[in-house]
Amino acid sequence: MKKERKPVSIRWQLIIVNVIVVIITLVAGTAISLTYYVNTMEQQLESELHTVAFMLSKTETVIETLKANQASEELNAYIDEILAGNTEINVITVADMTGKRVYHIDKEKIGQYFVGGDDDDVRQGKHYASKAVGTLGYQFRYFYPVFDEENEQIGFVMVSTFMSNVDKMKNNIVINMIRLSALVLIVGIGLAVMLAEKIKNSLSGYEPAQIVKILTEREEIFDSLEEGLVAVNNRGEIIFANKAALKLINAETGDILNKSAEEILPQIKLTETVKSGLSANNLSTVIHNRDIIYDKLPIRDKSEVVGALAVMRNRTELKQLAQQLTGVNHFVDSLKANNHEFMNKLHVILGLLQIGAIKDAEDYITELSHQQGIIVNTITERIENRSVAALLLGKISRGNELNIKVKLLPNSYLPRHSKFLSTDSLVTIIGNLIENAMDAINCEEFEDLENEEITIFIHEDDNNLIITVDDTGVGMSEETIENIKKGRYSTKGKGRGIGMTLIRNIVENSEGELMIDSKRGIGTSIAVIIKKKRNLGGSH
């Protein structure tokens, strides 16, 4: 398996880039400077050799010696003194037109002929610089012709320095340039490290790739929230809004970003929070006919307020969620069903009384009382938890209203205080399971009007709590069952179907089991089994 390559940090990227730039600059600068300094050095050296050669060509001692065509002690002493006083000049040669030397630093060479092959042009009366190998080695030379009083050339002067000296001078320049470049490189690396650290500190120690990842993850997290989030900068301009916020204010991202919050959300007044730096909680307003509850929080960078954040939620949705979580909606539905059923029965009694059938009315009331007593006694004897018992009675009444037979199996039993679940959790599970069963029977796909039945079984002992609800409704496919177990599916449309999600969360938190057995056209059986006992120090 190929090992994933670790990305280079921003610190090292900046250091590498800066070092490369410094090196390229140094190499280019050094090459240009070195060429310039070497050329300048050679020009200065050539100028010095030219000056000495010109001076000697005009010196009377040199002219007289060449006219005599014989070496003289006076010339030797004069030129030896010049060589002794100038360290950059190594060789001086004076020769006649045939090239025979009348002076040489090596006195044994006097009388011998000039060596190097670069003296032809000086015999033509030209002065110039050249490089050639003489008797003493490779030299940088300057030639100058010598003329007598009648302006007739009688010889020439050659002044030179050893090329080894020139090379030493070049090497010294190169070494000094390398030292300077090394110093500049060290300074450049130091500045690059300082710049990299400063940039990294400004990014709170994160790498650019990490920042992109964090921003992407945060955006996904914020967009997954049901609360609407709107953030503004210190100028009151909107800099962020998640999907829930855009939905609440009926806007698109491009319509509100960098716009004044006072223009887009005048009800929230986020600029006041920026100015005051104070939080405000549980405020309410109306935005686009939606009842909104919101909090306002200042955004701080250390002690300075740099912006503000509004956290908004639809109050209606909050009420619905609270009702789902507490089971209030189930009790309300049960009360409505009871109210509707008893109103129907009261209308029957009223009708009997109006037609004078008092005996029939008495019998009807007695029968109703007897039937209701049986149902209530059956439920309360088996279900000691009063809230759950009331819920079941309400669901039975609702079933009667919908022509659905709802029955509790006779071997059911639930103590007043369950060892496994709180009363709220019991109401949530039982209420949602029965409601879902009624929806399955009442859906448009279900056509079996003669077999509409819901069977409930609740039993608790020391080992576990079992809740099952069976219905003869439309049933579910295997795919639907799997999606429900994974908590990502609702058959009730957008904004509904939270019941199964709540059940699944309670079961998971209690380390229980949720089992679903269903077939299309036959019905569904859902069982909840809880084996982990809860902490009875909590609410019942």
DANOR-V668738 format. One record per residue. N is the residue number from 1. SS is DSSP state (H for helix, E for strand, - for the rest). NEAR is the number of other ideal C-beta (glycine too) atoms within 8 Angstrom. Layout:
BEGIN
N:SS:NEAR
N:SS:NEAR
END
This chain:
BEGIN
1:-:2
2:-:3
3:-:4
4:-:4
5:-:4
6:-:4
7:-:6
8:-:6
9:-:7
10:H:11
11:H:10
12:H:9
13:H:10
14:H:12
15:H:12
16:H:9
17:H:9
18:H:14
19:H:12
20:H:8
21:H:9
22:H:13
23:H:9
24:H:8
25:H:8
26:H:11
27:H:8
28:H:8
29:H:9
30:H:11
31:H:8
32:H:8
33:H:9
34:H:11
35:H:8
36:H:8
37:H:10
38:H:10
39:H:8
40:H:8
41:H:12
42:H:10
43:H:8
44:H:8
45:H:13
46:H:11
47:H:8
48:H:10
49:H:16
50:H:12
51:H:8
52:H:14
53:H:15
54:H:10
55:H:8
56:H:15
57:H:13
58:-:6
59:-:9
60:H:5
61:H:10
62:H:14
63:H:12
64:H:9
65:H:15
66:H:14
67:H:8
68:H:7
69:-:7
70:-:6
71:-:9
72:-:11
73:H:5
74:H:8
75:H:14
76:H:11
77:H:8
78:H:10
79:H:12
80:H:9
81:H:8
82:H:12
83:H:11
84:H:6
85:H:5
86:-:8
87:-:3
88:-:8
89:-:14
90:-:11
91:E:14
92:E:16
93:E:13
94:E:17
95:E:14
96:E:10
97:-:8
98:-:6
99:-:9
100:E:11
101:E:14
102:E:15
103:E:13
104:-:11
105:-:11
106:-:7
107:H:7
108:H:4
109:H:10
110:-:10
111:-:6
112:-:7
113:E:8
114:-:10
115:-:7
116:-:10
117:-:6
118:-:9
119:-:13
120:H:7
121:H:9
122:H:14
123:H:10
124:-:6
125:-:6
126:-:8
127:-:10
128:E:8
129:E:10
130:E:7
131:E:8
132:E:10
133:E:7
134:E:12
135:-:5
136:-:9
137:E:8
138:E:8
139:E:16
140:E:13
141:E:15
142:E:14
143:E:17
144:E:15
145:E:13
146:E:14
147:E:8
148:-:10
149:-:3
150:-:4
151:-:5
152:-:6
153:E:10
154:E:11
155:E:12
156:E:15
157:E:14
158:E:17
159:E:13
160:E:15
161:E:13
162:E:13
163:H:11
164:H:8
165:H:10
166:H:13
167:H:8
168:H:8
169:H:10
170:H:10
171:H:8
172:H:8
173:H:12
174:H:9
175:H:8
176:H:8
177:H:12
178:H:9
179:H:8
180:H:8
181:H:11
182:H:8
183:H:8
184:H:10
185:H:12
186:H:8
187:H:8
188:H:12
189:H:12
190:H:8
191:H:9
192:H:14
193:H:10
194:H:8
195:H:10
196:H:15
197:H:9
198:H:8
199:H:10
200:H:11
201:H:8
202:H:6
203:-:11
204:-:5
205:-:5
206:-:9
207:-:9
208:H:8
209:H:7
210:H:8
211:H:10
212:H:8
213:H:8
214:H:9
215:H:8
216:H:8
217:H:8
218:H:8
219:H:9
220:H:8
221:H:8
222:H:10
223:H:9
224:H:5
225:-:9
226:-:5
227:-:8
228:E:15
229:E:15
230:E:15
231:E:13
232:E:15
233:E:9
234:-:7
235:-:5
236:-:11
237:E:10
238:E:14
239:E:9
240:E:8
241:E:14
242:-:12
243:H:6
244:H:13
245:H:13
246:H:14
247:H:8
248:H:13
249:-:13
250:-:6
251:-:9
252:-:6
253:H:8
254:H:5
255:H:7
256:H:12
257:-:9
258:-:5
259:-:10
260:E:8
261:H:14
262:H:10
263:H:6
264:H:11
265:-:11
266:-:7
267:-:8
268:-:12
269:-:9
270:H:15
271:H:11
272:H:7
273:H:15
274:H:14
275:H:6
276:H:7
277:-:8
278:-:6
279:-:8
280:E:7
281:E:6
282:E:5
283:E:9
284:E:8
285:E:8
286:E:7
287:E:10
288:-:6
289:-:3
290:E:9
291:E:8
292:E:14
293:E:10
294:E:12
295:E:10
296:E:16
297:E:10
298:E:14
299:E:10
300:E:9
301:E:5
302:-:4
303:-:3
304:E:6
305:E:10
306:E:8
307:E:12
308:E:14
309:E:12
310:E:16
311:E:11
312:E:16
313:E:12
314:E:10
315:H:10
316:H:8
317:H:9
318:H:10
319:H:8
320:H:9
321:H:9
322:H:9
323:H:11
324:H:13
325:H:9
326:H:9
327:-:14
328:H:8
329:H:10
330:H:14
331:H:12
332:H:9
333:H:11
334:H:15
335:H:9
336:H:9
337:H:14
338:H:11
339:H:8
340:H:9
341:H:11
342:H:8
343:H:8
344:H:8
345:H:9
346:H:8
347:H:8
348:H:9
349:H:11
350:H:8
351:H:8
352:H:12
353:H:10
354:H:6
355:-:6
356:-:5
357:-:8
358:H:8
359:H:6
360:H:8
361:H:11
362:H:8
363:H:8
364:H:11
365:H:9
366:H:8
367:H:8
368:H:9
369:H:8
370:H:8
371:H:8
372:H:8
373:H:8
374:H:8
375:H:10
376:H:9
377:H:8
378:H:10
379:H:13
380:H:9
381:H:6
382:H:11
383:E:14
384:-:8
385:-:13
386:H:7
387:H:10
388:H:14
389:H:12
390:H:10
391:H:15
392:H:13
393:H:13
394:H:15
395:H:14
396:H:12
397:H:12
398:H:14
399:H:12
400:H:11
401:H:9
402:-:10
403:-:6
404:-:12
405:E:7
406:E:13
407:E:9
408:E:13
409:-:8
410:-:6
411:-:6
412:-:12
413:E:10
414:E:13
415:-:9
416:-:5
417:-:7
418:-:14
419:-:10
420:-:12
421:-:12
422:-:10
423:H:12
424:H:10
425:H:10
426:H:15
427:H:15
428:H:16
429:H:13
430:H:15
431:H:14
432:H:14
433:H:13
434:H:13
435:H:11
436:H:12
437:H:14
438:H:14
439:H:10
440:H:14
441:H:15
442:H:8
443:-:9
444:-:3
445:-:5
446:-:10
447:-:4
448:-:7
449:-:6
450:-:4
451:-:6
452:-:11
453:E:10
454:E:16
455:E:10
456:E:14
457:E:13
458:E:15
459:E:10
460:E:12
461:-:6
462:-:3
463:-:4
464:-:9
465:E:13
466:E:11
467:E:12
468:E:12
469:E:15
470:E:12
471:E:14
472:-:11
473:-:12
474:-:10
475:-:11
476:-:11
477:-:6
478:H:5
479:H:6
480:H:11
481:H:11
482:H:8
483:H:9
484:H:12
485:H:9
486:-:7
487:-:9
488:-:4
489:-:9
490:-:9
491:-:7
492:-:6
493:-:7
494:-:3
495:-:3
496:-:7
497:-:10
498:H:9
499:H:12
500:H:12
501:H:10
502:H:12
503:H:14
504:H:12
505:H:9
506:H:13
507:H:12
508:H:8
509:H:6
510:-:12
511:-:7
512:-:12
513:E:7
514:E:11
515:E:8
516:E:12
517:E:8
518:E:12
519:E:7
520:-:8
521:-:5
522:-:7
523:E:11
524:E:13
525:E:11
526:E:13
527:E:12
528:E:16
529:E:10
530:E:12
531:-:9
532:-:8
533:-:4
534:-:11
535:-:4
536:-:7
537:-:3
538:-:7
539:-:5
540:-:7
END
